[in-house]
Amino acid sequence: MNKFWIVFSHTFMSKIKAKSFIITTALFLAFIIIMSNIQSIMDIFDQEEVDQVAVVTETDSFYESLDNSLQAAESDIEIVRYNGTLEKAQEQVIDGEYSAVLEITEQEQLPAAVYYTADMSSTSIESTLNQALEQIKTEIATNKAGLDPGTIATIYEPMSFEKEPIVAEGEEGSVKTEEELSGARGLVYVILFLLYFAVIAYGNMIATDIANEKTSRVMEILISSSSPVSQMFAKILGIGSVGLVQMLLYLGVGYIVIQQKQEELVGGFFEFFGLSETSASTFVYAIVFFLLGYFLYATLSAMLGSLVSRTEDVQQLMTPVILLIVVAFMISIFGLSNPSSQFVTIASYIPFFSPMAMFLRVGMLNIPFWEVGLSIAILIITIVILAIVGARVYRGGVLMYGTSTSLKDFKKALQLSKKD
């Protein structure tokens, strides 16, 4: 047990102190802070700028209605009645005096417009003006038709359409409400992306770390002084702890940033992410399936990493693992809109997909506990089998040197593990 903690502490400390870990973590934390304040940063650069649009029109009512509409909407666009020619106004746009030119004409007593700009890639001003003119056109058309504005508002008002669950007798309270589903959906999103990120990032880290030790030949000493299972899980837990520290830093900074923006994010941290109505059991399942999913893929990564002796070969052998997690991720994303489909149900019992698929079903549906228990049992059994097989492959694989980029090397590694 003492040797396990030696390998664990060495793996953990070496990764925590690595410059790549520190730089990557710092950059991502800076990214979180910058993105949470992106609007304030943009306002610093835009506070001096006012979008002035020259309006060329012979109809005073159109200009006045457009100006009133923009002011009522508190738009940042400022329109200026231009008394010169259209060509002259276009020249001033090129010179930078105006952002654009809007020509408004009258067609059958209704407004028609042409928007002239030197920057065709920007559409924000165009969209705002177009929407305002559409409203003006609707008001004029309804007045011509003699329709009451209240009648028009009723026509365009969205129809009341609500969704209510059908609950069988004796099952009251077993069906999740819309608020609970929204909260569960938010938590599922978070766990899906965290598990996807953890498997790809830390799985590669485990495999690369083992390959690096083989390159330095220190592995031959380690494997003779401690059991392969102990050494393999010491590395898995060591790198997993590094990942946990990193994720806690991300979540902690994110929480602090959101807490500082309580006025903008009404309801606080959990309501912002749609988690205020999520049950405690869903959070427990999130932790359970995240940990089981990590151990499953980490064990597989450690086994594959022991087969290669060069870090350049790690990515090639890790491709099957990455493909598995990508497929699991895509199944779960599909299942967010249809969690009760038979396809998702079957996938929730397949070990390499169940950490995501079964958690999706647990979060979105009320399923019997035995189904969740069965999925967890299958996952644990699979992890144990991978640990047993992986330990043998690990013991033989770490003694293999030379080019090794094929899964056929499993057989060779198993043969070497039988030799003392």
TORLUM-390297 format. One record per residue (C-alpha): residue number from 1; residue in one letter; x, y negated, z negated. Coordinates in Angstrom, 1 decimal. Layout:
N
NUM / A / X / Y / Z
...
END
This chain:
420
1 / M / 0.0 / 0.0 / 0.0
2 / N / 2.9 / -2.3 / -0.7
3 / K / 4.2 / -1.8 / 2.8
4 / F / 0.8 / -2.7 / 4.2
5 / W / 0.9 / -6.1 / 2.4
6 / I / 4.4 / -6.7 / 3.6
7 / V / 3.4 / -6.3 / 7.2
8 / F / 0.2 / -8.2 / 6.6
9 / S / 1.9 / -11.2 / 5.0
10 / H / 4.7 / -11.3 / 7.6
11 / T / 2.1 / -11.2 / 10.4
12 / F / -0.1 / -13.9 / 8.8
13 / M / 2.7 / -16.3 / 7.8
14 / S / 4.6 / -16.0 / 11.2
15 / K / 1.4 / -16.9 / 13.1
16 / I / 0.4 / -19.7 / 10.7
17 / K / 3.8 / -21.3 / 11.0
18 / A / 4.1 / -20.9 / 14.7
19 / K / 4.3 / -24.1 / 16.7
20 / S / 1.8 / -22.8 / 19.2
21 / F / -0.8 / -22.3 / 16.5
22 / I / -0.2 / -25.7 / 14.9
23 / I / -0.3 / -27.6 / 18.2
24 / T / -3.4 / -25.7 / 19.5
25 / T / -5.3 / -26.2 / 16.3
26 / A / -4.4 / -29.9 / 16.1
27 / L / -5.4 / -30.4 / 19.7
28 / F / -8.7 / -28.7 / 19.2
29 / L / -9.5 / -30.6 / 16.0
30 / A / -8.6 / -33.9 / 17.9
31 / F / -11.0 / -32.8 / 20.7
32 / I / -13.8 / -32.2 / 18.2
33 / I / -13.3 / -35.7 / 16.6
34 / I / -13.0 / -37.4 / 20.0
35 / M / -16.1 / -35.7 / 21.5
36 / S / -18.2 / -36.5 / 18.4
37 / N / -17.3 / -40.2 / 18.8
38 / I / -17.3 / -40.2 / 22.6
39 / Q / -20.2 / -42.7 / 22.8
40 / S / -18.4 / -45.1 / 20.5
41 / I / -15.2 / -44.8 / 22.5
42 / M / -17.1 / -45.5 / 25.7
43 / D / -18.8 / -48.5 / 24.2
44 / I / -15.4 / -50.0 / 23.4
45 / F / -14.4 / -50.0 / 27.0
46 / D / -17.9 / -50.9 / 28.3
47 / Q / -18.8 / -53.6 / 25.8
48 / E / -17.4 / -56.4 / 28.0
49 / E / -19.0 / -55.1 / 31.2
50 / V / -22.5 / -56.0 / 32.3
51 / D / -24.0 / -54.4 / 35.4
52 / Q / -25.3 / -57.3 / 37.5
53 / V / -27.4 / -56.5 / 40.5
54 / A / -28.3 / -59.1 / 43.1
55 / V / -32.0 / -58.8 / 44.1
56 / V / -32.9 / -60.0 / 47.6
57 / T / -36.7 / -60.3 / 48.0
58 / E / -39.4 / -62.7 / 49.2
59 / T / -42.0 / -61.5 / 46.8
60 / D / -41.8 / -63.2 / 43.4
61 / S / -44.1 / -60.7 / 41.7
62 / F / -41.9 / -57.8 / 42.5
63 / Y / -38.9 / -59.5 / 41.0
64 / E / -40.7 / -60.6 / 37.9
65 / S / -42.3 / -57.2 / 37.3
66 / L / -38.9 / -55.5 / 37.7
67 / D / -37.2 / -57.9 / 35.3
68 / N / -39.9 / -57.4 / 32.7
69 / S / -39.7 / -53.6 / 33.1
70 / L / -35.9 / -53.6 / 32.6
71 / Q / -36.2 / -55.9 / 29.5
72 / A / -38.9 / -53.8 / 28.0
73 / A / -36.8 / -50.7 / 28.4
74 / E / -33.8 / -52.6 / 26.9
75 / S / -31.7 / -51.6 / 29.9
76 / D / -28.1 / -52.7 / 30.2
77 / I / -28.7 / -53.7 / 33.8
78 / E / -29.1 / -57.4 / 34.5
79 / I / -30.8 / -58.5 / 37.8
80 / V / -30.2 / -61.8 / 39.4
81 / R / -32.5 / -63.4 / 42.0
82 / Y / -30.3 / -64.0 / 45.0
83 / N / -31.3 / -66.8 / 47.3
84 / G / -28.7 / -66.2 / 50.0
85 / T / -28.6 / -63.8 / 52.9
86 / L / -28.3 / -60.0 / 52.4
87 / E / -24.9 / -60.0 / 54.2
88 / K / -23.5 / -62.6 / 51.9
89 / A / -24.7 / -60.7 / 48.8
90 / Q / -23.0 / -57.5 / 50.2
91 / E / -19.7 / -59.5 / 50.6
92 / Q / -20.0 / -60.5 / 46.9
93 / V / -20.4 / -56.9 / 45.9
94 / I / -17.2 / -56.0 / 47.7
95 / D / -15.5 / -59.0 / 45.9
96 / G / -16.7 / -57.6 / 42.6
97 / E / -19.1 / -60.4 / 41.7
98 / Y / -22.1 / -58.0 / 41.6
99 / S / -22.3 / -54.3 / 41.0
100 / A / -24.8 / -53.7 / 43.8
101 / V / -27.5 / -55.4 / 45.9
102 / L / -31.2 / -54.4 / 45.8
103 / E / -33.4 / -55.5 / 48.7
104 / I / -37.1 / -55.3 / 47.9
105 / T / -39.6 / -55.7 / 50.7
106 / E / -43.4 / -55.4 / 50.9
107 / Q / -45.1 / -52.5 / 52.7
108 / E / -48.9 / -52.4 / 52.6
109 / Q / -48.7 / -54.6 / 49.4
110 / L / -46.5 / -52.0 / 47.8
111 / P / -42.7 / -52.4 / 47.0
112 / A / -40.1 / -50.7 / 49.2
113 / A / -36.4 / -51.0 / 48.3
114 / V / -32.9 / -50.4 / 49.8
115 / Y / -30.0 / -50.1 / 47.4
116 / Y / -26.6 / -51.3 / 48.7
117 / T / -23.5 / -50.3 / 46.7
118 / A / -19.7 / -50.0 / 47.3
119 / D / -19.6 / -47.0 / 44.9
120 / M / -21.7 / -44.2 / 46.3
121 / S / -20.5 / -41.8 / 43.6
122 / S / -22.2 / -43.7 / 40.7
123 / T / -26.0 / -43.1 / 40.4
124 / S / -26.9 / -44.5 / 37.0
125 / I / -27.9 / -48.0 / 38.1
126 / E / -29.7 / -46.6 / 41.1
127 / S / -31.7 / -44.2 / 39.1
128 / T / -32.8 / -46.8 / 36.5
129 / L / -33.9 / -49.3 / 39.2
130 / N / -35.7 / -46.5 / 41.2
131 / Q / -37.6 / -45.4 / 38.1
132 / A / -38.6 / -49.0 / 37.2
133 / L / -39.8 / -49.6 / 40.8
134 / E / -41.8 / -46.4 / 40.8
135 / Q / -43.7 / -47.5 / 37.7
136 / I / -44.4 / -50.9 / 39.4
137 / K / -45.7 / -49.2 / 42.5
138 / T / -48.0 / -47.0 / 40.5
139 / E / -49.4 / -49.9 / 38.6
140 / I / -50.1 / -51.9 / 41.9
141 / A / -51.6 / -48.8 / 43.6
142 / T / -54.0 / -48.1 / 40.7
143 / N / -55.1 / -51.7 / 40.5
144 / K / -55.8 / -51.7 / 44.3
145 / A / -57.9 / -48.5 / 43.8
146 / G / -59.8 / -50.1 / 41.0
147 / L / -58.8 / -47.5 / 38.5
148 / D / -58.5 / -48.3 / 34.8
149 / P / -54.9 / -48.1 / 33.5
150 / G / -56.1 / -45.9 / 30.6
151 / T / -57.5 / -43.4 / 33.1
152 / I / -54.2 / -43.2 / 34.9
153 / A / -52.3 / -42.7 / 31.6
154 / T / -54.7 / -39.9 / 30.7
155 / I / -54.0 / -38.2 / 34.1
156 / Y / -50.3 / -38.3 / 33.6
157 / E / -50.4 / -37.3 / 30.0
158 / P / -49.0 / -33.8 / 29.5
159 / M / -51.6 / -31.1 / 28.9
160 / S / -51.8 / -29.6 / 25.5
161 / F / -50.3 / -26.1 / 25.7
162 / E / -49.5 / -24.3 / 22.5
163 / K / -48.2 / -20.8 / 21.8
164 / E / -49.6 / -18.7 / 19.0
165 / P / -48.5 / -15.1 / 18.0
166 / I / -51.0 / -12.3 / 17.9
167 / V / -50.5 / -10.5 / 14.6
168 / A / -51.9 / -7.1 / 13.9
169 / E / -53.9 / -6.6 / 10.7
170 / G / -51.6 / -6.0 / 7.7
171 / E / -48.5 / -7.5 / 9.4
172 / E / -49.1 / -11.1 / 8.5
173 / G / -45.8 / -12.9 / 7.9
174 / S / -43.8 / -10.3 / 10.0
175 / V / -43.9 / -12.4 / 13.2
176 / K / -41.3 / -15.2 / 13.4
177 / T / -42.5 / -18.8 / 13.9
178 / E / -41.3 / -21.0 / 16.7
179 / E / -39.1 / -22.9 / 14.2
180 / E / -37.6 / -19.7 / 13.0
181 / L / -36.9 / -18.6 / 16.6
182 / S / -35.3 / -21.9 / 17.4
183 / G / -33.0 / -21.6 / 14.4
184 / A / -32.2 / -18.0 / 15.2
185 / R / -31.5 / -19.0 / 18.8
186 / G / -29.0 / -21.7 / 17.7
187 / L / -27.2 / -19.2 / 15.3
188 / V / -27.1 / -16.6 / 18.1
189 / Y / -25.4 / -19.1 / 20.4
190 / V / -22.8 / -19.9 / 17.8
191 / I / -22.0 / -16.3 / 17.0
192 / L / -21.9 / -15.3 / 20.7
193 / F / -19.3 / -18.0 / 21.5
194 / L / -17.3 / -17.4 / 18.3
195 / L / -17.1 / -13.6 / 18.9
196 / Y / -16.3 / -14.1 / 22.6
197 / F / -13.5 / -16.6 / 21.7
198 / A / -12.2 / -14.4 / 18.9
199 / V / -11.9 / -11.2 / 20.9
200 / I / -10.2 / -12.9 / 23.9
201 / A / -7.8 / -15.1 / 21.9
202 / Y / -7.0 / -12.9 / 18.9
203 / G / -7.2 / -9.6 / 20.8
204 / N / -4.5 / -10.9 / 23.2
205 / M / -2.5 / -12.2 / 20.2
206 / I / -2.5 / -8.7 / 18.5
207 / A / -1.5 / -6.9 / 21.7
208 / T / 1.2 / -9.5 / 22.5
209 / D / 2.6 / -9.4 / 18.9
210 / I / 3.0 / -5.6 / 19.1
211 / A / 4.7 / -5.9 / 22.5
212 / N / 7.1 / -8.5 / 21.2
213 / E / 8.2 / -6.3 / 18.3
214 / K / 8.8 / -3.4 / 20.8
215 / T / 10.9 / -5.7 / 22.9
216 / S / 13.1 / -6.5 / 19.8
217 / R / 13.2 / -2.8 / 18.9
218 / V / 12.2 / -3.6 / 15.3
219 / M / 9.1 / -1.4 / 15.9
220 / E / 11.2 / 1.8 / 15.6
221 / I / 12.2 / 0.8 / 12.1
222 / L / 8.7 / -0.2 / 11.1
223 / I / 7.0 / 2.9 / 12.4
224 / S / 9.4 / 5.2 / 10.5
225 / S / 8.9 / 3.3 / 7.2
226 / S / 5.1 / 3.0 / 7.1
227 / S / 2.1 / 4.9 / 8.5
228 / P / 0.8 / 3.8 / 11.9
229 / V / -2.7 / 3.3 / 10.5
230 / S / -1.4 / 1.0 / 7.8
231 / Q / 0.8 / -1.0 / 10.1
232 / M / -1.9 / -1.3 / 12.8
233 / F / -4.6 / -2.6 / 10.4
234 / A / -2.1 / -4.8 / 8.6
235 / K / -1.6 / -6.6 / 12.0
236 / I / -5.3 / -6.6 / 12.8
237 / L / -6.2 / -8.1 / 9.3
238 / G / -3.2 / -10.5 / 9.4
239 / I / -4.1 / -12.0 / 12.8
240 / G / -7.8 / -11.9 / 11.9
241 / S / -7.0 / -14.0 / 8.8
242 / V / -5.2 / -16.5 / 11.0
243 / G / -8.3 / -16.7 / 13.2
244 / L / -10.5 / -17.1 / 10.1
245 / V / -8.3 / -20.0 / 8.9
246 / Q / -8.5 / -21.6 / 12.3
247 / M / -12.3 / -21.3 / 12.6
248 / L / -12.8 / -22.6 / 9.1
249 / L / -10.8 / -25.7 / 10.0
250 / Y / -12.9 / -26.2 / 13.1
251 / L / -16.2 / -25.7 / 11.3
252 / G / -15.0 / -27.8 / 8.3
253 / V / -14.0 / -30.8 / 10.5
254 / G / -17.2 / -30.4 / 12.5
255 / Y / -19.2 / -30.4 / 9.3
256 / I / -17.5 / -33.6 / 8.0
257 / V / -18.0 / -35.4 / 11.3
258 / I / -21.7 / -34.5 / 11.4
259 / Q / -22.1 / -35.5 / 7.7
260 / Q / -20.7 / -38.9 / 8.6
261 / K / -23.3 / -39.3 / 11.3
262 / Q / -26.4 / -38.6 / 9.2
263 / E / -28.2 / -41.7 / 10.5
264 / E / -27.8 / -40.5 / 14.1
265 / L / -28.5 / -36.8 / 13.4
266 / V / -31.7 / -36.9 / 11.5
267 / G / -32.2 / -34.0 / 9.2
268 / G / -28.5 / -33.2 / 8.6
269 / F / -26.1 / -30.5 / 9.7
270 / F / -28.4 / -27.4 / 9.7
271 / E / -31.4 / -29.1 / 11.3
272 / F / -29.1 / -30.6 / 14.0
273 / F / -28.1 / -27.1 / 15.0
274 / G / -31.6 / -25.7 / 14.6
275 / L / -30.6 / -23.6 / 11.5
276 / S / -32.8 / -25.1 / 8.9
277 / E / -35.5 / -22.5 / 9.3
278 / T / -33.2 / -19.5 / 9.7
279 / S / -33.6 / -16.8 / 7.1
280 / A / -30.7 / -15.8 / 4.8
281 / S / -30.7 / -12.2 / 6.2
282 / T / -30.0 / -13.5 / 9.7
283 / F / -26.8 / -15.2 / 8.4
284 / V / -25.8 / -12.0 / 6.6
285 / Y / -26.3 / -10.0 / 9.9
286 / A / -24.3 / -12.7 / 11.7
287 / I / -21.3 / -12.1 / 9.4
288 / V / -21.6 / -8.3 / 9.5
289 / F / -21.8 / -8.0 / 13.3
290 / F / -19.1 / -10.6 / 13.8
291 / L / -16.7 / -8.7 / 11.6
292 / L / -17.6 / -5.3 / 13.1
293 / G / -17.2 / -6.7 / 16.6
294 / Y / -13.8 / -8.1 / 15.8
295 / F / -12.5 / -4.9 / 14.2
296 / L / -13.8 / -2.9 / 17.2
297 / Y / -12.1 / -4.9 / 19.8
298 / A / -9.0 / -5.7 / 17.7
299 / T / -8.4 / -2.0 / 17.1
300 / L / -8.7 / -1.4 / 20.9
301 / S / -6.4 / -4.3 / 21.6
302 / A / -3.7 / -3.0 / 19.1
303 / M / -3.9 / 0.5 / 20.7
304 / L / -3.4 / -1.0 / 24.2
305 / G / -0.7 / -3.4 / 23.0
306 / S / 1.3 / -0.4 / 21.8
307 / L / 1.5 / 1.0 / 25.3
308 / V / 3.4 / -1.9 / 26.8
309 / S / 7.0 / -2.9 / 26.1
310 / R / 6.9 / -6.2 / 27.9
311 / T / 4.7 / -9.2 / 27.1
312 / E / 4.2 / -9.6 / 30.9
313 / D / 2.3 / -6.3 / 31.0
314 / V / -0.1 / -7.2 / 28.2
315 / Q / -2.6 / -9.1 / 30.2
316 / Q / -3.0 / -6.3 / 32.8
317 / L / -3.8 / -3.6 / 30.1
318 / M / -6.1 / -6.1 / 28.3
319 / T / -8.2 / -6.6 / 31.4
320 / P / -10.7 / -3.7 / 30.5
321 / V / -11.2 / -5.2 / 27.0
322 / I / -11.9 / -8.7 / 28.4
323 / L / -14.3 / -7.2 / 31.0
324 / L / -16.2 / -5.4 / 28.2
325 / I / -16.6 / -8.6 / 26.1
326 / V / -17.6 / -10.5 / 29.2
327 / V / -20.3 / -7.9 / 30.0
328 / A / -21.5 / -8.0 / 26.4
329 / F / -21.6 / -11.8 / 26.5
330 / M / -23.6 / -11.9 / 29.8
331 / I / -26.1 / -9.3 / 28.5
332 / S / -26.7 / -11.4 / 25.4
333 / I / -27.1 / -14.6 / 27.3
334 / F / -29.7 / -12.9 / 29.5
335 / G / -31.4 / -11.5 / 26.4
336 / L / -31.9 / -15.0 / 24.9
337 / S / -34.8 / -15.4 / 27.2
338 / N / -36.0 / -11.8 / 27.0
339 / P / -34.7 / -10.2 / 23.8
340 / S / -37.3 / -7.4 / 23.8
341 / S / -36.4 / -6.1 / 27.3
342 / Q / -35.5 / -2.4 / 27.5
343 / F / -32.1 / -3.2 / 29.0
344 / V / -31.1 / -5.3 / 25.9
345 / T / -32.5 / -2.7 / 23.6
346 / I / -30.3 / 0.1 / 25.1
347 / A / -27.3 / -2.2 / 25.1
348 / S / -27.8 / -2.9 / 21.4
349 / Y / -26.8 / 0.8 / 20.6
350 / I / -23.8 / 0.9 / 22.9
351 / P / -20.8 / 0.1 / 20.5
352 / F / -19.0 / -2.3 / 22.8
353 / F / -22.1 / -4.3 / 23.4
354 / S / -24.0 / -3.9 / 20.1
355 / P / -22.2 / -6.6 / 18.1
356 / M / -23.7 / -9.2 / 20.4
357 / A / -26.9 / -7.4 / 21.7
358 / M / -28.1 / -6.1 / 18.3
359 / F / -27.5 / -9.4 / 16.5
360 / L / -29.4 / -11.1 / 19.3
361 / R / -32.4 / -8.7 / 18.6
362 / V / -32.1 / -9.1 / 14.8
363 / G / -32.1 / -12.9 / 15.2
364 / M / -34.9 / -13.2 / 17.7
365 / L / -37.2 / -10.2 / 16.8
366 / N / -38.5 / -8.5 / 13.8
367 / I / -37.2 / -5.0 / 14.3
368 / P / -37.2 / -2.0 / 11.9
369 / F / -34.3 / -1.8 / 9.5
370 / W / -33.5 / 1.7 / 10.7
371 / E / -32.7 / 0.4 / 14.1
372 / V / -30.2 / -2.1 / 12.7
373 / G / -28.8 / 0.5 / 10.4
374 / L / -28.4 / 2.9 / 13.3
375 / S / -26.5 / 0.3 / 15.4
376 / I / -24.2 / -0.5 / 12.5
377 / A / -23.6 / 3.2 / 11.8
378 / I / -22.7 / 3.8 / 15.4
379 / L / -20.3 / 0.8 / 15.3
380 / I / -18.6 / 1.9 / 12.1
381 / I / -18.2 / 5.5 / 13.5
382 / T / -16.8 / 4.1 / 16.7
383 / I / -14.3 / 1.9 / 14.8
384 / V / -13.2 / 5.0 / 12.7
385 / I / -12.8 / 7.1 / 15.9
386 / L / -10.8 / 4.3 / 17.6
387 / A / -8.7 / 3.9 / 14.4
388 / I / -7.9 / 7.7 / 14.3
389 / V / -7.1 / 7.9 / 18.1
390 / G / -5.6 / 4.5 / 18.0
391 / A / -3.2 / 5.4 / 15.2
392 / R / -1.9 / 8.4 / 17.2
393 / V / -1.6 / 6.3 / 20.4
394 / Y / 0.0 / 3.5 / 18.4
395 / R / 2.5 / 5.9 / 16.8
396 / G / 3.5 / 7.3 / 20.2
397 / G / 3.0 / 4.1 / 22.2
398 / V / 5.4 / 2.0 / 20.1
399 / L / 8.2 / 4.4 / 21.0
400 / M / 7.5 / 4.1 / 24.8
401 / Y / 9.7 / 1.7 / 26.7
402 / G / 9.8 / 0.7 / 30.3
403 / T / 7.1 / -0.3 / 32.7
404 / S / 3.7 / 0.7 / 31.4
405 / T / 0.7 / -0.8 / 33.1
406 / S / -1.6 / 2.2 / 33.4
407 / L / -4.2 / 3.8 / 31.1
408 / K / -2.6 / 7.1 / 32.1
409 / D / 0.1 / 6.3 / 29.5
410 / F / -2.4 / 7.3 / 26.8
411 / K / -1.6 / 11.0 / 27.3
412 / K / 2.1 / 10.3 / 27.1
413 / A / 1.7 / 8.3 / 23.9
414 / L / -0.4 / 11.1 / 22.3
415 / Q / 2.3 / 13.6 / 23.2
416 / L / 5.0 / 11.4 / 21.6
417 / S / 2.9 / 11.0 / 18.4
418 / K / 3.0 / 14.8 / 17.8
419 / K / 6.8 / 14.7 / 17.7
420 / D / 8.2 / 13.8 / 14.3
END
